[in-house]
Amino acid sequence: MQKFIHDTWTSIMDAEHNPLRHIPDTSTRHLILQLLAWMWCIIFASAIGSWHFLGLSAIAHSLLLAGVVITATTFESTASKYDYKRRL
């Protein structure tokens, strides 16, 4: 079950595995993920009838995705700047 959850999460959220991997620009991928997150915030807020939490949910998704993208970009730029494979 853990593998299923991990594989499902990776297939959607990991830019190296989802269909957005074909977009070379990280910023564009991030924007598209943001738009998808906002769309799902609206869908879930509508589904449960709670428009009060829509703004909070959109902000939380934006912060989460921004953190993931900043971390991934930092790791990628550091890995390309310093060849860690040589050290291992």
N, CA, C and O atoms as a GROMACS GRO file, in nm:
protein
  352
    1MET      N    1   0.082  -0.119   0.000
    1MET     CA    2   0.000   0.000   0.000
    1MET      C    3   0.087   0.126   0.000
    1MET      O    4   0.056   0.223  -0.068
    2GLN      N    5   0.196   0.123   0.077
    2GLN     CA    6   0.286   0.238   0.079
    2GLN      C    7   0.346   0.265  -0.058
    2GLN      O    8   0.359   0.380  -0.099
    3LYS      N    9   0.382   0.158  -0.128
    3LYS     CA   10   0.438   0.175  -0.263
    3LYS      C   11   0.334   0.237  -0.357
    3LYS      O   12   0.367   0.323  -0.438
    4PHE      N   13   0.210   0.192  -0.346
    4PHE     CA   14   0.103   0.248  -0.429
    4PHE      C   15   0.087   0.398  -0.403
    4PHE      O   16   0.077   0.477  -0.496
    5ILE      N   17   0.084   0.435  -0.275
    5ILE     CA   18   0.070   0.578  -0.240
    5ILE      C   19   0.189   0.657  -0.291
    5ILE      O   20   0.173   0.765  -0.347
    6HIS      N   21   0.308   0.603  -0.272
    6HIS     CA   22   0.430   0.672  -0.319
    6HIS      C   23   0.429   0.687  -0.471
    6HIS      O   24   0.457   0.795  -0.522
    7ASP      N   25   0.397   0.580  -0.542
    7ASP     CA   26   0.395   0.584  -0.689
    7ASP      C   27   0.288   0.680  -0.741
    7ASP      O   28   0.311   0.752  -0.839
    8THR      N   29   0.172   0.681  -0.676
    8THR     CA   30   0.066   0.772  -0.718
    8THR      C   31   0.108   0.917  -0.696
    8THR      O   32   0.091   1.001  -0.784
    9TRP      N   33   0.162   0.946  -0.578
    9TRP     CA   34   0.209   1.082  -0.547
    9TRP      C   35   0.316   1.124  -0.648
    9TRP      O   36   0.311   1.236  -0.700
   10THR      N   37   0.412   1.038  -0.674
   10THR     CA   38   0.521   1.070  -0.765
   10THR      C   39   0.471   1.094  -0.906
   10THR      O   40   0.518   1.185  -0.974
   11SER      N   41   0.376   1.014  -0.950
   11SER     CA   42   0.326   1.030  -1.087
   11SER      C   43   0.253   1.162  -1.108
   11SER      O   44   0.242   1.210  -1.221
   12ILE      N   45   0.203   1.222  -1.000
   12ILE     CA   46   0.133   1.349  -1.012
   12ILE      C   47   0.222   1.466  -0.975
   12ILE      O   48   0.226   1.565  -1.048
   13MET      N   49   0.294   1.457  -0.864
   13MET     CA   50   0.363   1.572  -0.808
   13MET      C   51   0.510   1.585  -0.850
   13MET      O   52   0.567   1.693  -0.840
   14ASP      N   53   0.572   1.478  -0.896
   14ASP     CA   54   0.713   1.485  -0.933
   14ASP      C   55   0.726   1.527  -1.079
   14ASP      O   56   0.680   1.458  -1.170
   15ALA      N   57   0.790   1.640  -1.101
   15ALA     CA   58   0.804   1.695  -1.236
   15ALA      C   59   0.888   1.608  -1.327
   15ALA      O   60   0.884   1.624  -1.449
   16GLU      N   61   0.963   1.515  -1.271
   16GLU     CA   62   1.042   1.424  -1.354
   16GLU      C   63   0.959   1.305  -1.402
   16GLU      O   64   1.003   1.231  -1.491
   17HIS      N   65   0.840   1.285  -1.345
   17HIS     CA   66   0.759   1.169  -1.379
   17HIS      C   67   0.625   1.204  -1.442
   17HIS      O   68   0.570   1.124  -1.518
   18ASN      N   69   0.571   1.320  -1.412
   18ASN     CA   70   0.440   1.354  -1.467
   18ASN      C   71   0.454   1.411  -1.608
   18ASN      O   72   0.566   1.441  -1.651
   19PRO      N   73   0.346   1.427  -1.681
   19PRO     CA   74   0.354   1.476  -1.819
   19PRO      C   75   0.413   1.616  -1.834
   19PRO      O   76   0.454   1.653  -1.943
   20LEU      N   77   0.418   1.692  -1.727
   20LEU     CA   78   0.479   1.826  -1.735
   20LEU      C   79   0.631   1.820  -1.751
   20LEU      O   80   0.694   1.923  -1.775
   21ARG      N   81   0.690   1.702  -1.738
   21ARG     CA   82   0.836   1.689  -1.752
   21ARG      C   83   0.884   1.731  -1.891
   21ARG      O   84   1.002   1.759  -1.910
   22HIS      N   85   0.793   1.734  -1.987
   22HIS     CA   86   0.830   1.771  -2.123
   22HIS      C   87   0.846   1.922  -2.140
   22HIS      O   88   0.895   1.968  -2.243
   23ILE      N   89   0.804   1.999  -2.039
   23ILE     CA   90   0.821   2.145  -2.044
   23ILE      C   91   0.958   2.176  -1.986
   23ILE      O   92   0.982   2.150  -1.868
   24PRO      N   93   1.048   2.231  -2.065
   24PRO     CA   94   1.186   2.251  -2.018
   24PRO      C   95   1.200   2.360  -1.911
   24PRO      O   96   1.290   2.352  -1.828
   25ASP      N   97   1.113   2.460  -1.911
   25ASP     CA   98   1.126   2.571  -1.819
   25ASP      C   99   1.061   2.538  -1.684
   25ASP      O  100   0.941   2.510  -1.678
   26THR      N  101   1.140   2.541  -1.577
   26THR     CA  102   1.090   2.509  -1.443
   26THR      C  103   0.982   2.607  -1.399
   26THR      O  104   0.886   2.567  -1.335
   27SER      N  105   0.997   2.733  -1.432
   27SER     CA  106   0.898   2.834  -1.393
   27SER      C  107   0.762   2.806  -1.457
   27SER      O  108   0.659   2.823  -1.393
   28THR      N  109   0.763   2.765  -1.582
   28THR     CA  110   0.637   2.734  -1.650
   28THR      C  111   0.572   2.612  -1.586
   28THR      O  112   0.450   2.610  -1.566
   29ARG      N  113   0.652   2.511  -1.555
   29ARG     CA  114   0.598   2.393  -1.487
   29ARG      C  115   0.536   2.431  -1.353
   29ARG      O  116   0.429   2.384  -1.316
   30HIS      N  117   0.606   2.518  -1.281
   30HIS     CA  118   0.556   2.563  -1.151
   30HIS      C  119   0.424   2.637  -1.166
   30HIS      O  120   0.331   2.615  -1.089
   31LEU      N  121   0.415   2.725  -1.265
   31LEU     CA  122   0.291   2.799  -1.289
   31LEU      C  123   0.175   2.705  -1.320
   31LEU      O  124   0.065   2.723  -1.268
   32ILE      N  125   0.199   2.606  -1.402
   32ILE     CA  126   0.094   2.511  -1.437
   32ILE      C  127   0.051   2.432  -1.314
   32ILE      O  128  -0.068   2.408  -1.294
   33LEU      N  129   0.148   2.389  -1.232
   33LEU     CA  130   0.112   2.319  -1.108
   33LEU      C  131   0.032   2.408  -1.015
   33LEU      O  132  -0.061   2.362  -0.949
   34GLN      N  133   0.068   2.537  -1.008
   34GLN     CA  134  -0.008   2.631  -0.926
   34GLN      C  135  -0.152   2.641  -0.975
   34GLN      O  136  -0.246   2.636  -0.896
   35LEU      N  137  -0.169   2.656  -1.105
   35LEU     CA  138  -0.304   2.666  -1.161
   35LEU      C  139  -0.386   2.540  -1.134
   35LEU      O  140  -0.505   2.548  -1.103
   36LEU      N  141  -0.322   2.425  -1.146
   36LEU     CA  142  -0.392   2.300  -1.116
   36LEU      C  143  -0.429   2.293  -0.968
   36LEU      O  144  -0.538   2.248  -0.933
   37ALA      N  145  -0.339   2.336  -0.882
   37ALA     CA  146  -0.368   2.334  -0.738
   37ALA      C  147  -0.485   2.426  -0.705
   37ALA      O  148  -0.574   2.389  -0.628
   38TRP      N  149  -0.486   2.545  -0.764
   38TRP     CA  150  -0.597   2.638  -0.740
   38TRP      C  151  -0.728   2.580  -0.792
   38TRP      O  152  -0.833   2.595  -0.729
   39MET      N  153  -0.721   2.516  -0.907
   39MET     CA  154  -0.840   2.454  -0.962
   39MET      C  155  -0.896   2.350  -0.864
   39MET      O  156  -1.016   2.348  -0.838
   40TRP      N  157  -0.810   2.265  -0.809
   40TRP     CA  158  -0.855   2.163  -0.716
   40TRP      C  159  -0.903   2.224  -0.584
   40TRP      O  160  -0.994   2.171  -0.521
   41CYS      N  161  -0.842   2.335  -0.542
   41CYS     CA  162  -0.893   2.406  -0.423
   41CYS      C  163  -1.038   2.449  -0.445
   41CYS      O  164  -1.123   2.431  -0.358
   42ILE      N  165  -1.064   2.505  -0.562
   42ILE     CA  166  -1.199   2.551  -0.594
   42ILE      C  167  -1.296   2.434  -0.603
   42ILE      O  168  -1.408   2.441  -0.553
   43ILE      N  169  -1.253   2.326  -0.667
   43ILE     CA  170  -1.338   2.207  -0.680
   43ILE      C  171  -1.375   2.151  -0.543
   43ILE      O  172  -1.491   2.122  -0.517
   44PHE      N  173  -1.274   2.134  -0.455
   44PHE     CA  174  -1.303   2.077  -0.323
   44PHE      C  175  -1.384   2.173  -0.237
   44PHE      O  176  -1.472   2.130  -0.163
   45ALA      N  177  -1.355   2.303  -0.246
   45ALA     CA  178  -1.435   2.400  -0.170
   45ALA      C  179  -1.580   2.398  -0.216
   45ALA      O  180  -1.672   2.408  -0.135
   46SER      N  181  -1.601   2.385  -0.347
   46SER     CA  182  -1.737   2.377  -0.400
   46SER      C  183  -1.805   2.248  -0.357
   46SER      O  184  -1.923   2.246  -0.322
   47ALA      N  185  -1.730   2.139  -0.361
   47ALA     CA  186  -1.786   2.009  -0.328
   47ALA      C  187  -1.833   2.001  -0.184
   47ALA      O  188  -1.936   1.940  -0.155
   48ILE      N  189  -1.758   2.063  -0.093
   48ILE     CA  190  -1.799   2.055   0.047
   48ILE      C  191  -1.878   2.178   0.090
   48ILE      O  192  -1.921   2.189   0.205
   49GLY      N  193  -1.898   2.271  -0.003
   49GLY     CA  194  -1.979   2.388   0.026
   49GLY      C  195  -1.915   2.486   0.121
   49GLY      O  196  -1.984   2.558   0.192
   50SER      N  197  -1.784   2.489   0.123
   50SER     CA  198  -1.714   2.574   0.219
   50SER      C  199  -1.628   2.676   0.146
   50SER      O  200  -1.507   2.659   0.132
   51TRP      N  201  -1.690   2.782   0.101
   51TRP     CA  202  -1.616   2.889   0.032
   51TRP      C  203  -1.530   2.969   0.129
   51TRP      O  204  -1.441   3.042   0.085
   52HIS      N  205  -1.554   2.955   0.258
   52HIS     CA  206  -1.476   3.029   0.357
   52HIS      C  207  -1.330   2.983   0.358
   52HIS      O  208  -1.240   3.061   0.388
   53PHE      N  209  -1.308   2.858   0.327
   53PHE     CA  210  -1.174   2.803   0.334
   53PHE      C  211  -1.102   2.803   0.198
   53PHE      O  212  -0.988   2.756   0.189
   54LEU      N  213  -1.166   2.854   0.096
   54LEU     CA  214  -1.104   2.853  -0.037
   54LEU      C  215  -0.976   2.935  -0.038
   54LEU      O  216  -0.873   2.887  -0.088
   55GLY      N  217  -0.979   3.055   0.014
   55GLY     CA  218  -0.859   3.140   0.016
   55GLY      C  219  -0.746   3.076   0.095
   55GLY      O  220  -0.632   3.076   0.050
   56LEU      N  221  -0.777   3.023   0.211
   56LEU     CA  222  -0.676   2.958   0.295
   56LEU      C  223  -0.617   2.837   0.223
   56LEU      O  224  -0.496   2.814   0.226
   57SER      N  225  -0.703   2.760   0.159
   57SER     CA  226  -0.657   2.641   0.087
   57SER      C  227  -0.568   2.680  -0.032
   57SER      O  228  -0.465   2.616  -0.056
   58ALA      N  229  -0.606   2.784  -0.106
   58ALA     CA  230  -0.526   2.828  -0.220
   58ALA      C  231  -0.390   2.880  -0.174
   58ALA      O  232  -0.288   2.851  -0.237
   59ILE      N  233  -0.389   2.955  -0.066
   59ILE     CA  234  -0.262   3.006  -0.012
   59ILE      C  235  -0.174   2.890   0.035
   59ILE      O  236  -0.054   2.888   0.009
   60ALA      N  237  -0.234   2.795   0.105
   60ALA     CA  238  -0.157   2.680   0.154
   60ALA      C  239  -0.099   2.599   0.039
   60ALA      O  240   0.017   2.558   0.046
   61HIS      N  241  -0.177   2.577  -0.067
   61HIS     CA  242  -0.126   2.504  -0.183
   61HIS      C  243  -0.014   2.583  -0.251
   61HIS      O  244   0.086   2.524  -0.293
   62SER      N  245  -0.030   2.711  -0.263
   62SER     CA  246   0.073   2.795  -0.326
   62SER      C  247   0.204   2.788  -0.248
   62SER      O  248   0.311   2.773  -0.307
   63LEU      N  249   0.194   2.799  -0.116
   63LEU     CA  250   0.315   2.792  -0.033
   63LEU      C  251   0.381   2.654  -0.041
   63LEU      O  252   0.503   2.644  -0.049
   64LEU      N  253   0.300   2.550  -0.039
   64LEU     CA  254   0.354   2.415  -0.048
   64LEU      C  255   0.426   2.393  -0.181
   64LEU      O  256   0.539   2.346  -0.184
   65LEU      N  257   0.360   2.428  -0.290
   65LEU     CA  258   0.423   2.410  -0.422
   65LEU      C  259   0.545   2.499  -0.439
   65LEU      O  260   0.644   2.456  -0.498
   66ALA      N  261   0.539   2.621  -0.390
   66ALA     CA  262   0.654   2.711  -0.400
   66ALA      C  263   0.772   2.653  -0.323
   66ALA      O  264   0.886   2.657  -0.371
   67GLY      N  265   0.747   2.600  -0.205
   67GLY     CA  266   0.854   2.538  -0.127
   67GLY      C  267   0.916   2.419  -0.198
   67GLY      O  268   1.038   2.403  -0.197
   68VAL      N  269   0.832   2.336  -0.258
   68VAL     CA  270   0.883   2.219  -0.331
   68VAL      C  271   0.967   2.263  -0.450
   68VAL      O  272   1.074   2.208  -0.474
   69VAL      N  273   0.918   2.362  -0.525
   69VAL     CA  274   0.991   2.408  -0.644
   69VAL      C  275   1.122   2.475  -0.604
   69VAL      O  276   1.224   2.451  -0.668
   70ILE      N  277   1.121   2.558  -0.502
   70ILE     CA  278   1.244   2.625  -0.458
   70ILE      C  279   1.346   2.522  -0.412
   70ILE      O  280   1.464   2.533  -0.445
   71THR      N  281   1.301   2.423  -0.337
   71THR     CA  282   1.392   2.318  -0.290
   71THR      C  283   1.448   2.238  -0.408
   71THR      O  284   1.569   2.215  -0.414
   72ALA      N  285   1.363   2.196  -0.499
   72ALA     CA  286   1.408   2.118  -0.614
   72ALA      C  287   1.504   2.199  -0.701
   72ALA      O  288   1.606   2.146  -0.747
   73THR      N  289   1.473   2.326  -0.724
   73THR     CA  290   1.560   2.411  -0.805
   73THR      C  291   1.696   2.430  -0.737
   73THR      O  292   1.800   2.427  -0.804
   74THR      N  293   1.695   2.448  -0.606
   74THR     CA  294   1.821   2.462  -0.533
   74THR      C  295   1.904   2.336  -0.542
   74THR      O  296   2.024   2.342  -0.566
   75PHE      N  297   1.840   2.221  -0.524
   75PHE     CA  298   1.911   2.094  -0.534
   75PHE      C  299   1.968   2.073  -0.674
   75PHE      O  300   2.083   2.031  -0.689
   76GLU      N  301   1.888   2.102  -0.777
   76GLU     CA  302   1.935   2.083  -0.915
   76GLU      C  303   2.051   2.176  -0.948
   76GLU      O  304   2.148   2.134  -1.011
   77SER      N  305   2.041   2.301  -0.907
   77SER     CA  306   2.149   2.396  -0.938
   77SER      C  307   2.276   2.360  -0.862
   77SER      O  308   2.387   2.375  -0.915
   78THR      N  309   2.261   2.315  -0.739
   78THR     CA  310   2.378   2.274  -0.661
   78THR      C  311   2.442   2.150  -0.719
   78THR      O  312   2.564   2.141  -0.729
   79ALA      N  313   2.359   2.054  -0.759
   79ALA     CA  314   2.413   1.930  -0.818
   79ALA      C  315   2.485   1.957  -0.948
   79ALA      O  316   2.586   1.893  -0.977
   80SER      N  317   2.435   2.051  -1.027
   80SER     CA  318   2.502   2.080  -1.153
   80SER      C  319   2.629   2.163  -1.130
   80SER      O  320   2.724   2.153  -1.208
   81LYS      N  321   2.630   2.244  -1.026
   81LYS     CA  322   2.748   2.327  -0.998
   81LYS      C  323   2.860   2.243  -0.938
   81LYS      O  324   2.977   2.260  -0.973
   82TYR      N  325   2.825   2.154  -0.849
   82TYR     CA  326   2.924   2.067  -0.784
   82TYR      C  327   2.896   1.925  -0.825
   82TYR      O  328   2.785   1.876  -0.808
   83ASP      N  329   2.994   1.859  -0.878
   83ASP     CA  330   2.976   1.722  -0.922
   83ASP      C  331   2.991   1.630  -0.802
   83ASP      O  332   3.102   1.589  -0.769
   84TYR      N  333   2.879   1.596  -0.737
   84TYR     CA  334   2.882   1.511  -0.618
   84TYR      C  335   2.916   1.368  -0.652
   84TYR      O  336   2.965   1.294  -0.566
   85LYS      N  337   2.891   1.326  -0.774
   85LYS     CA  338   2.920   1.188  -0.809
   85LYS      C  339   3.070   1.160  -0.803
   85LYS      O  340   3.111   1.048  -0.774
   86ARG      N  341   3.151   1.263  -0.830
   86ARG     CA  342   3.296   1.246  -0.822
   86ARG      C  343   3.339   1.214  -0.679
   86ARG      O  344   3.429   1.133  -0.658
   87ARG      N  345   3.274   1.278  -0.581
   87ARG     CA  346   3.311   1.262  -0.442
   87ARG      C  347   3.269   1.126  -0.386
   87ARG      O  348   3.333   1.073  -0.296
   88LEU      N  349   3.161   1.071  -0.441
   88LEU     CA  350   3.109   0.943  -0.388
   88LEU      C  351   3.187   0.832  -0.446
   88LEU      O  352   3.160   0.716  -0.415
   0.00000   0.00000   0.00000
